[in-house]
């Protein structure tokens, strides 16, 4: 269901640990923009719509609203829970309307003309979000996979495997290519490296994309003392509330082993090439590794398909 909204809506998406929090801080420093913290709305709520059942039922709808207002990220928006709850009972009972209400309340509190939301994983739901908000635009932030995988070492939800984390990056990156939002000028892709090396130029380009006048406050985001990042709860985000540091661009070179770098490049070589990232590994070796990985993926897919069919045939 489409949700009408007089404000311009921007969604910041990408693979986690790609600098989306830094970009959120920069854009949120603009006086006309309010970027909400990660709501994970599509995954936590719309993605569990079958569990909630028909929202026309008071009990189901009440449970949805209570779960939303209990989120740490919702509480960090410092919205009035009672006011939000009362408003929720006076709108259409659908996920689009509820999601819009969250963003509207946050923008109202900040007196902003542009609503923003930053949940990296929403890159996996671009078509669905566009159905909710047809006029919305997306900013897709991409970062060198070697830097992302290395950064994942610091987070509690890492798989603990360089190979699996590289596949995770690849899955998120390709999501924006598999199912991009439809329409002209709906998505703007920017490299984290470009943002760090040339922040003003990058932000001016983003402002042009949003039809918004550039404001120098975005370059001094760290002086604002934003409450959108809870460093105590998420210590791995502490760099996003500090001035831009170019050290983040090269840390992986000294912290990853040559074997790990080769493994990451072997898995992500196609995507790296498309995004302009140069591998360190010899091209012939990369071809061999990527071919082996592709064959392994195909074998796993075939095995899963055969297993599924066997199980279906085994049913009485």
Helices and strands as residue ranges (DSSP letters): E 8-14, H 20-28, E 33-36, H 41-44, G 46-48, H 49-52, H 58-69, H 72-76, H 81-88, H 95-110, E 114-118, G 120-125, H 126-132, E 137-142, H 145-151, G 152-154, H 162-178, E 187-191, H 192-197, H 199-209, G 216-223, G 235-241, G 246-249, H 251-255, H 258-275, H 283-314
